[in-house]
Amino acid sequence: MKVLFRPFAPADLLTMKQAMPFSASENQNGIVAYDAETHRTLAVLVAQEWTFTACFVHWVVLNKMVFKHGFIEEIANWLFTVANRRKVYALIQSDNKNSISVCEKMGFKEKSVLEEAYDEDIDFVLMEAKREDCPYWKQPEMKEVANG
């Protein structure tokens, strides 16, 4: 498997909607991990609800091998360098332990619990990641500019 990354496209919404309850918004962007040999989508990250400093993220992982091929590093680079966000938020169902675990590895911290906001006995967990707390984000190197 050769994992590559490309920008999110409107056609990727179908992948999101098939895997989770997802509502599209006007201003969404993201990245897609795919297998270069088969062209199959392996994972999708969508960012939406943009503010001057932050956004909300949603992701679907169809093949866990993406984690061994730099998906988390690519997410961190895209969110904190390319999209230039200082903070990122995720609203996760409390029974989705895998997603909560991935968030924690990326430096997300629990901000709040919305009790039974998803369903009876299923809370929503609001998590926040700050750029400086993400162990996978590497600050871009400063380039020297010649004068004159």
N, CA, C and O atoms as a DFTB+ gen file, in Angstrom:
592 C
 N C O
     1  1       0.838      -1.173       0.000
     2  2       0.000       0.000       0.000
     3  2       0.888       1.243       0.000
     4  3       1.820       1.359       0.796
     5  1       0.580       2.169      -0.908
     6  2       1.293       3.437      -0.968
     7  2       0.282       4.545      -0.673
     8  3      -0.585       4.842      -1.495
     9  1       0.403       5.152       0.511
    10  2      -0.555       6.161       0.954
    11  2      -0.095       7.543       0.525
    12  3       1.026       7.965       0.811
    13  1      -0.982       8.234      -0.165
    14  2      -0.757       9.627      -0.557
    15  2      -1.909      10.472      -0.026
    16  3      -2.926       9.945       0.424
    17  1      -1.734      11.791      -0.084
    18  2      -2.749      12.719       0.428
    19  2      -3.119      13.709      -0.665
    20  3      -2.281      14.111      -1.472
    21  1      -4.393      14.096      -0.677
    22  2      -4.884      15.072      -1.643
    23  2      -5.892      15.971      -0.947
    24  3      -6.382      15.641       0.133
    25  1      -6.204      17.114      -1.565
    26  2      -7.219      17.995      -0.967
    27  2      -8.606      17.341      -0.975
    28  3      -8.931      16.544      -1.855
    29  1      -9.392      17.694       0.004
    30  2     -10.788      17.262       0.091
    31  2     -11.553      17.823      -1.104
    32  3     -11.323      18.961      -1.514
    33  1     -12.466      17.024      -1.663
    34  2     -13.306      17.452      -2.784
    35  2     -14.770      17.201      -2.417
    36  3     -15.049      16.351      -1.571
    37  1     -15.703      17.920      -3.032
    38  2     -17.129      17.719      -2.713
    39  2     -17.577      16.256      -2.817
    40  3     -18.444      15.829      -2.055
    41  1     -17.010      15.495      -3.731
    42  2     -17.382      14.085      -3.871
    43  2     -17.049      13.273      -2.621
    44  3     -17.635      12.212      -2.403
    45  1     -16.116      13.756      -1.798
    46  2     -15.741      13.054      -0.573
    47  2     -16.824      13.130       0.501
    48  3     -16.767      12.402       1.492
    49  1     -17.803      14.003       0.310
    50  2     -18.908      14.101       1.269
    51  2     -19.656      12.777       1.387
    52  3     -20.110      12.415       2.472
    53  1     -19.784      12.064       0.294
    54  2     -20.482      10.784       0.322
    55  2     -19.793       9.812       1.272
    56  3     -20.461       9.100       2.022
    57  1     -18.466       9.776       1.246
    58  2     -17.712       8.911       2.162
    59  2     -18.024       9.282       3.597
    60  3     -18.241       8.406       4.435
    61  1     -18.047      10.577       3.889
    62  2     -18.341      11.042       5.244
    63  2     -19.754      10.636       5.664
    64  3     -19.954      10.102       6.755
    65  1     -20.718      10.888       4.804
    66  2     -22.118      10.633       5.140
    67  2     -22.422       9.142       5.293
    68  3     -23.308       8.767       6.061
    69  1     -21.700       8.298       4.572
    70  2     -21.914       6.857       4.689
    71  2     -21.363       6.309       6.002
    72  3     -21.826       5.276       6.486
    73  1     -20.390       6.988       6.572
    74  2     -19.711       6.477       7.760
    75  2     -20.192       7.088       9.072
    76  3     -19.993       6.503      10.136
    77  1     -20.818       8.251       9.006
    78  2     -21.210       8.934      10.236
    79  2     -22.313       9.944       9.949
    80  3     -22.501      10.343       8.800
    81  1     -23.044      10.362      10.980
    82  2     -24.006      11.436      10.756
    83  2     -23.226      12.732      10.513
    84  3     -22.534      13.214      11.410
    85  1     -23.329      13.278       9.345
    86  2     -22.517      14.435       8.972
    87  2     -23.351      15.409       8.170
    88  3     -24.044      15.023       7.228
    89  1     -23.281      16.665       8.547
    90  2     -23.976      17.720       7.812
    91  2     -22.949      18.602       7.129
    92  3     -22.035      19.126       7.766
    93  1     -23.107      18.756       5.849
    94  2     -22.192      19.604       5.081
    95  2     -22.474      21.066       5.386
    96  3     -23.596      21.434       5.732
    97  1     -21.452      21.888       5.257
    98  2     -21.612      23.326       5.413
    99  2     -21.024      24.005       4.182
   100  3     -20.367      23.366       3.360
   101  1     -21.268      25.296       4.068
   102  2     -20.779      26.024       2.895
   103  2     -19.263      26.070       2.824
   104  3     -18.677      25.926       1.750
   105  1     -18.636      26.271       3.966
   106  2     -17.201      26.510       3.981
   107  2     -16.482      25.343       4.654
   108  3     -16.188      25.393       5.848
   109  1     -16.204      24.305       3.890
   110  2     -15.476      23.163       4.429
   111  2     -14.273      22.863       3.549
   112  3     -14.255      23.136       2.349
   113  1     -13.293      22.300       4.187
   114  2     -12.055      22.005       3.512
   115  2     -11.436      20.812       4.221
   116  3     -11.917      20.417       5.283
   117  1     -10.394      20.233       3.670
   118  2      -9.765      19.114       4.351
   119  2      -8.791      18.368       3.478
   120  3      -8.353      18.851       2.434
   121  1      -8.459      17.160       3.940
   122  2      -7.521      16.306       3.219
   123  2      -8.064      14.882       3.181
   124  3      -8.882      14.483       4.009
   125  1      -7.588      14.137       2.203
   126  2      -7.997      12.749       2.012
   127  2      -6.744      11.897       1.870
   128  3      -5.835      12.236       1.112
   129  1      -6.703      10.789       2.602
   130  2      -5.646       9.800       2.426
   131  2      -6.180       8.738       1.476
   132  3      -7.305       8.264       1.631
   133  1      -5.367       8.369       0.492
   134  2      -5.808       7.352      -0.466
   135  2      -4.646       6.447      -0.837
   136  3      -3.478       6.805      -0.685
   137  1      -4.996       5.271      -1.325
   138  2      -4.003       4.305      -1.780
   139  2      -3.673       4.629      -3.238
   140  3      -4.541       4.551      -4.107
   141  1      -2.433       4.986      -3.495
   142  2      -2.020       5.384      -4.847
   143  2      -2.129       4.235      -5.847
   144  3      -2.272       4.470      -7.047
   145  1      -2.062       3.007      -5.366
   146  2      -2.126       1.861      -6.268
   147  2      -3.557       1.516      -6.676
   148  3      -3.801       1.129      -7.818
   149  1      -4.510       1.655      -5.737
   150  2      -5.901       1.274      -6.026
   151  2      -6.826       2.491      -6.151
   152  3      -7.965       2.369      -6.603
   153  1      -6.329       3.654      -5.751
   154  2      -7.100       4.906      -5.730
   155  2      -8.271       4.858      -4.757
   156  3      -9.188       5.672      -4.858
   157  1      -8.254       3.930      -3.830
   158  2      -9.309       3.827      -2.822
   159  2      -9.075       4.846      -1.715
   160  3      -7.942       5.070      -1.289
   161  1     -10.155       5.455      -1.259
   162  2     -10.084       6.375      -0.131
   163  2      -9.852       5.577       1.142
   164  3     -10.528       4.579       1.392
   165  1      -8.889       6.024       1.946
   166  2      -8.537       5.345       3.191
   167  2      -9.008       6.121       4.417
   168  3      -9.354       5.528       5.439
   169  1      -9.020       7.456       4.312
   170  2      -9.451       8.310       5.423
   171  2      -9.758       9.697       4.881
   172  3      -9.202      10.128       3.872
   173  1     -10.664      10.389       5.581
   174  2     -11.050      11.744       5.189
   175  2     -11.074      12.617       6.435
   176  3     -11.630      12.227       7.462
   177  1     -10.474      13.787       6.345
   178  2     -10.563      14.812       7.391
   179  2     -11.265      16.020       6.791
   180  3     -10.879      16.510       5.730
   181  1     -12.294      16.494       7.473
   182  2     -13.012      17.690       7.039
   183  2     -12.957      18.714       8.161
   184  3     -13.202      18.388       9.322
   185  1     -12.636      19.942       7.812
   186  2     -12.666      21.057       8.759
   187  2     -13.760      22.018       8.308
   188  3     -13.903      22.308       7.120
   189  1     -14.526      22.505       9.278
   190  2     -15.597      23.448       8.965
   191  2     -15.850      24.332      10.179
   192  3     -15.165      24.214      11.195
   193  1     -16.824      25.207      10.070
   194  2     -17.136      26.162      11.148
   195  2     -15.893      26.980      11.494
   196  3     -15.459      27.017      12.645
   197  1     -15.333      27.630      10.482
   198  2     -14.088      28.386      10.616
   199  2     -14.300      29.699      11.366
   200  3     -15.282      30.406      11.141
   201  1     -13.373      30.009      12.252
   202  2     -13.296      31.336      12.860
   203  2     -11.922      31.891      12.500
   204  3     -11.199      31.284      11.710
   205  1     -11.557      33.027      13.064
   206  2     -10.242      33.606      12.766
   207  2      -9.101      32.745      13.299
   208  3      -7.999      32.774      12.752
   209  1      -9.356      31.975      14.369
   210  2      -8.283      31.207      14.993
   211  2      -8.512      29.710      15.055
   212  3      -7.585      28.961      15.367
   213  1      -9.728      29.251      14.764
   214  2     -10.044      27.845      15.022
   215  2     -10.982      27.268      13.966
   216  3     -11.457      27.974      13.077
   217  1     -11.233      25.972      14.086
   218  2     -12.224      25.273      13.260
   219  2     -12.631      23.990      13.973
   220  3     -11.967      23.552      14.912
   221  1     -13.716      23.401      13.521
   222  2     -14.149      22.092      13.993
   223  2     -13.727      21.052      12.970
   224  3     -13.763      21.307      11.766
   225  1     -13.324      19.874      13.449
   226  2     -12.909      18.815      12.535
   227  2     -13.764      17.564      12.733
   228  3     -14.288      17.295      13.814
   229  1     -13.877      16.821      11.646
   230  2     -14.542      15.520      11.622
   231  2     -13.657      14.630      10.759
   232  3     -13.089      15.092       9.769
   233  1     -13.537      13.366      11.125
   234  2     -12.796      12.463      10.254
   235  2     -13.409      11.084      10.249
   236  3     -14.091      10.660      11.182
   237  1     -13.135      10.414       9.162
   238  2     -13.550       9.032       8.976
   239  2     -12.307       8.254       8.556
   240  3     -11.612       8.640       7.617
   241  1     -12.039       7.176       9.248
   242  2     -10.913       6.308       8.905
   243  2     -11.484       4.973       8.428
   244  3     -12.115       4.240       9.190
   245  1     -11.251       4.680       7.169
   246  2     -11.747       3.442       6.575
   247  2     -10.714       2.322       6.631
   248  3     -11.063       1.146       6.528
   249  1      -9.443       2.686       6.794
   250  2      -8.363       1.710       6.885
   251  2      -7.348       2.234       7.904
   252  3      -6.694       3.251       7.670
   253  1      -7.222       1.544       9.019
   254  2      -6.354       2.003      10.115
   255  2      -4.874       2.060       9.733
   256  3      -4.074       2.652      10.458
   257  1      -4.503       1.457       8.613
   258  2      -3.110       1.511       8.172
   259  2      -2.656       2.944       7.887
   260  3      -1.455       3.212       7.859
   261  1      -3.591       3.861       7.676
   262  2      -3.191       5.249       7.410
   263  2      -2.384       5.829       8.569
   264  3      -1.547       6.709       8.368
   265  1      -2.635       5.334       9.781
   266  2      -1.900       5.847      10.938
   267  2      -0.421       5.470      10.873
   268  3       0.421       6.173      11.432
   269  1      -0.100       4.372      10.199
   270  2       1.299       3.963      10.033
   271  2       1.949       4.648       8.836
   272  3       3.141       4.475       8.583
   273  1       1.162       5.421       8.108
   274  2       1.661       6.096       6.906
   275  2       1.551       7.619       7.002
   276  3       1.450       8.304       5.984
   277  1       1.572       8.147       8.232
   278  2       1.676       9.587       8.406
   279  2       0.380      10.379       8.400
   280  3       0.417      11.596       8.216
   281  1      -0.770       9.731       8.596
   282  2      -2.039      10.462       8.552
   283  2      -2.129      11.504       9.664
   284  3      -2.555      12.632       9.416
   285  1      -1.736      11.144      10.885
   286  2      -1.812      12.116      11.982
   287  2      -0.874      13.287      11.727
   288  3      -1.242      14.437      11.963
   289  1       0.327      13.007      11.251
   290  2       1.276      14.083      10.957
   291  2       0.732      14.993       9.855
   292  3       0.888      16.213       9.907
   293  1       0.098      14.383       8.865
   294  2      -0.474      15.162       7.764
   295  2      -1.634      16.031       8.254
   296  3      -1.771      17.183       7.842
   297  1      -2.468      15.471       9.138
   298  2      -3.557      16.253       9.735
   299  2      -2.990      17.455      10.484
   300  3      -3.441      18.583      10.287
   301  1      -2.006      17.211      11.340
   302  2      -1.413      18.287      12.145
   303  2      -0.813      19.364      11.249
   304  3      -1.027      20.553      11.484
   305  1      -0.073      18.967      10.237
   306  2       0.523      19.944       9.319
   307  2      -0.559      20.738       8.598
   308  3      -0.465      21.961       8.493
   309  1      -1.573      20.059       8.107
   310  2      -2.623      20.749       7.347
   311  2      -3.386      21.731       8.236
   312  3      -3.617      22.873       7.839
   313  1      -3.778      21.297       9.432
   314  2      -4.566      22.166      10.307
   315  2      -3.769      23.354      10.841
   316  3      -4.238      24.492      10.814
   317  1      -2.559      23.073      11.327
   318  2      -1.817      24.113      12.036
   319  2      -0.867      24.921      11.165
   320  3      -0.487      26.027      11.552
   321  1      -0.471      24.411      10.006
   322  2       0.419      25.156       9.121
   323  2      -0.327      25.647       7.882
   324  3      -0.379      26.852       7.632
   325  1      -0.895      24.744       7.114
   326  2      -1.570      25.117       5.872
   327  2      -2.806      25.970       6.169
   328  3      -2.964      27.051       5.602
   329  1      -3.687      25.483       7.061
   330  2      -4.906      26.233       7.399
   331  2      -4.646      27.299       8.459
   332  3      -5.505      28.145       8.709
   333  1      -3.472      27.267       9.083
   334  2      -3.020      28.274      10.042
   335  2      -3.987      28.478      11.208
   336  3      -4.244      29.611      11.616
   337  1      -4.522      27.376      11.741
   338  2      -5.393      27.461      12.914
   339  2      -4.549      27.350      14.169
   340  3      -3.571      26.603      14.199
   341  1      -4.921      28.089      15.204
   342  2      -4.254      27.985      16.500
   343  2      -4.915      26.936      17.381
   344  3      -4.277      26.332      18.243
   345  1      -6.220      26.732      17.145
   346  2      -6.982      25.753      17.922
   347  2      -7.872      24.953      16.979
   348  3      -8.307      25.437      15.934
   349  1      -8.125      23.716      17.383
   350  2      -9.003      22.829      16.620
   351  2      -9.931      22.150      17.618
   352  3      -9.511      21.752      18.705
   353  1     -11.190      22.025      17.237
   354  2     -12.180      21.400      18.110
   355  2     -12.791      20.176      17.441
   356  3     -12.952      20.127      16.221
   357  1     -13.125      19.195      18.266
   358  2     -13.815      17.999      17.794
   359  2     -14.940      17.692      18.771
   360  3     -14.750      17.749      19.986
   361  1     -16.104      17.367      18.239
   362  2     -17.255      16.968      19.037
   363  2     -17.486      15.488      18.764
   364  3     -17.888      15.108      17.664
   365  1     -17.231      14.652      19.770
   366  2     -17.176      13.204      19.574
   367  2     -18.184      12.503      20.475
   368  3     -18.353      12.867      21.639
   369  1     -18.845      11.502      19.927
   370  2     -19.737      10.685      20.740
   371  2     -18.912       9.973      21.810
   372  3     -17.831       9.456      21.528
   373  1     -19.420       9.952      23.020
   374  2     -18.669       9.366      24.132
   375  2     -18.412       7.871      23.962
   376  3     -17.493       7.340      24.585
   377  1     -19.191       7.184      23.141
   378  2     -18.965       5.755      22.923
   379  2     -17.969       5.482      21.790
   380  3     -17.691       4.323      21.484
   381  1     -17.434       6.527      21.171
   382  2     -16.448       6.370      20.102
   383  2     -15.045       6.465      20.710
   384  3     -14.349       7.467      20.546
   385  1     -14.652       5.419      21.405
   386  2     -13.382       5.409      22.149
   387  2     -12.168       5.515      21.224
   388  3     -11.162       6.112      21.605
   389  1     -12.243       4.950      20.020
   390  2     -11.113       5.030      19.088
   391  2     -10.835       6.478      18.691
   392  3      -9.680       6.904      18.677
   393  1     -11.874       7.230      18.372
   394  2     -11.695       8.620      17.976
   395  2     -11.174       9.467      19.137
   396  3     -10.315      10.328      18.948
   397  1     -11.692       9.223      20.321
   398  2     -11.209       9.953      21.499
   399  2      -9.730       9.655      21.725
   400  3      -8.955      10.553      22.056
   401  1      -9.340       8.396      21.547
   402  2      -7.937       8.006      21.726
   403  2      -7.026       8.702      20.709
   404  3      -5.953       9.186      21.070
   405  1      -7.445       8.753      19.447
   406  2      -6.644       9.441      18.423
   407  2      -6.526      10.922      18.776
   408  3      -5.447      11.503      18.664
   409  1      -7.612      11.523      19.194
   410  2      -7.576      12.942      19.586
   411  2      -6.577      13.171      20.722
   412  3      -5.781      14.109      20.678
   413  1      -6.624      12.314      21.728
   414  2      -5.711      12.466      22.861
   415  2      -4.254      12.341      22.418
   416  3      -3.399      13.075      22.912
   417  1      -3.960      11.424      21.495
   418  2      -2.596      11.282      20.983
   419  2      -2.141      12.541      20.256
   420  3      -0.957      12.881      20.267
   421  1      -3.099      13.239      19.618
   422  2      -2.774      14.475      18.898
   423  2      -2.668      15.683      19.825
   424  3      -2.353      16.783      19.370
   425  1      -2.925      15.494      21.111
   426  2      -2.820      16.601      22.055
   427  2      -4.146      17.252      22.397
   428  3      -4.172      18.271      23.087
   429  1      -5.269      16.672      21.919
   430  2      -6.576      17.199      22.290
   431  2      -6.813      16.956      23.771
   432  3      -6.384      15.947      24.331
   433  1      -7.509      17.910      24.396
   434  2      -7.912      17.773      25.790
   435  2      -9.419      17.969      25.882
   436  3     -10.008      18.750      25.134
   437  1     -10.023      17.252      26.805
   438  2     -11.468      17.377      26.999
   439  2     -11.791      18.757      27.562
   440  3     -11.217      19.183      28.565
   441  1     -12.713      19.444      26.905
   442  2     -13.143      20.779      27.365
   443  2     -14.476      20.713      28.094
   444  3     -14.704      21.439      29.063
   445  1     -15.366      19.825      27.614
   446  2     -16.703      19.770      28.191
   447  2     -17.384      18.469      27.784
   448  3     -17.025      17.847      26.784
   449  1     -18.359      18.079      28.565
   450  2     -19.193      16.927      28.229
   451  2     -20.635      17.407      28.174
   452  3     -21.150      17.992      29.127
   453  1     -21.268      17.151      27.050
   454  2     -22.679      17.500      26.872
   455  2     -23.473      16.218      27.108
   456  3     -23.571      15.362      26.229
   457  1     -24.026      16.104      28.287
   458  2     -24.653      14.856      28.705
   459  2     -25.870      14.503      27.856
   460  3     -26.774      15.312      27.647
   461  1     -25.852      13.265      27.379
   462  2     -26.912      12.687      26.553
   463  2     -27.317      13.593      25.383
   464  3     -28.477      13.613      24.971
   465  1     -26.359      14.328      24.868
   466  2     -26.624      15.230      23.744
   467  2     -26.731      14.485      22.420
   468  3     -27.312      14.997      21.464
   469  1     -26.174      13.280      22.358
   470  2     -26.292      12.489      21.135
   471  2     -27.495      11.551      21.207
   472  3     -28.313      11.491      20.289
   473  1     -27.582      10.824      22.313
   474  2     -28.672       9.864      22.487
   475  2     -28.734       9.520      23.976
   476  3     -27.899       9.971      24.761
   477  1     -29.708       8.736      24.346
   478  2     -29.808       8.300      25.731
   479  2     -28.544       7.520      26.095
   480  3     -28.170       6.573      25.404
   481  1     -27.905       7.919      27.161
   482  2     -26.662       7.314      27.656
   483  2     -25.447       7.532      26.746
   484  3     -24.403       6.915      26.958
   485  1     -25.571       8.398      25.743
   486  2     -24.420       8.726      24.890
   487  2     -24.245      10.243      24.883
   488  3     -25.085      10.991      24.382
   489  1     -23.120      10.666      25.457
   490  2     -22.806      12.088      25.556
   491  2     -22.048      12.541      24.323
   492  3     -21.584      11.728      23.524
   493  1     -21.932      13.839      24.184
   494  2     -20.973      14.422      23.259
   495  2     -19.812      14.928      24.110
   496  3     -20.025      15.545      25.154
   497  1     -18.594      14.667      23.668
   498  2     -17.387      15.145      24.337
   499  2     -16.776      16.210      23.438
   500  3     -16.424      15.935      22.291
   501  1     -16.652      17.420      23.960
   502  2     -16.001      18.503      23.224
   503  2     -14.525      18.480      23.575
   504  3     -14.148      18.590      24.742
   505  1     -13.685      18.334      22.537
   506  2     -12.241      18.277      22.740
   507  2     -11.573      19.419      21.987
   508  3     -12.041      19.840      20.929
   509  1     -10.476      19.914      22.544
   510  2      -9.743      21.039      21.962
   511  2      -8.268      20.685      21.845
   512  3      -7.680      20.111      22.761
   513  1      -7.678      21.037      20.704
   514  2      -6.232      20.900      20.521
   515  2      -5.666      22.279      20.223
   516  3      -6.191      23.018      19.390
   517  1      -4.597      22.606      20.912
   518  2      -3.876      23.853      20.646
   519  2      -2.620      23.500      19.853
   520  3      -1.962      22.489      20.100
   521  1      -2.320      24.354      18.910
   522  2      -1.169      24.104      18.031
   523  2       0.090      23.778      18.838
   524  3       0.799      22.821      18.525
   525  1       0.365      24.562      19.862
   526  2       1.611      24.378      20.619
   527  2       1.615      23.090      21.441
   528  3       2.678      22.658      21.888
   529  1       0.457      22.466      21.652
   530  2       0.381      21.230      22.433
   531  2       0.351      19.966      21.571
   532  3       0.345      18.856      22.102
   533  1       0.331      20.125      20.267
   534  2       0.238      18.966      19.374
   535  2       1.630      18.377      19.141
   536  3       2.484      19.035      18.546
   537  1       1.869      17.146      19.602
   538  2       3.207      16.553      19.440
   539  2       3.567      16.215      17.991
   540  3       4.730      15.932      17.702
   541  1       2.603      16.239      17.083
   542  2       2.855      15.892      15.683
   543  2       3.068      17.115      14.792
   544  3       3.411      16.976      13.618
   545  1       2.864      18.314      15.348
   546  2       3.037      19.520      14.548
   547  2       4.479      19.983      14.652
   548  3       5.038      20.098      15.743
   549  1       5.064      20.245      13.500
   550  2       6.426      20.780      13.458
   551  2       6.352      22.199      12.910
   552  3       5.883      22.432      11.796
   553  1       6.823      23.128      13.710
   554  2       6.801      24.520      13.273
   555  2       7.676      24.671      12.037
   556  3       8.820      24.217      12.016
   557  1       7.123      25.318      10.998
   558  2       7.923      25.509       9.781
   559  2       9.190      26.308      10.082
   560  3       9.194      27.206      10.924
   561  1      10.251      25.962       9.380
   562  2      11.510      26.678       9.559
   563  2      11.409      28.067       8.951
   564  3      10.803      28.260       7.897
   565  1      12.005      29.012       9.625
   566  2      12.054      30.386       9.120
   567  2      13.109      30.453       8.029
   568  3      14.199      29.901       8.182
   569  1      12.798      31.116       6.947
   570  2      13.760      31.254       5.859
   571  2      14.352      32.664       5.910
   572  3      13.645      33.650       6.121
   573  1      15.653      32.726       5.714
   574  2      16.333      34.010       5.724
   575  2      16.066      34.730       4.413
   576  3      16.167      34.151       3.332
   577  1      15.726      35.996       4.533
   578  2      15.431      36.807       3.360
   579  2      16.567      37.809       3.171
   580  3      16.941      38.521       4.103
   581  1      17.104      37.857       1.967
   582  2      18.208      38.786       1.687
   583  2      17.655      40.199       1.525
   584  3      16.598      40.402       0.926
   585  1      18.383      41.167       2.065
   586  2      18.002      42.584       1.905
   587  2      18.627      43.146       0.652
   588  3      19.777      42.860       0.319
   589  1      17.841      43.954      -0.033
   590  2      18.347      44.749      -1.110
   591  2      18.585      44.114      -2.376
   592  3      19.020      44.768      -3.323
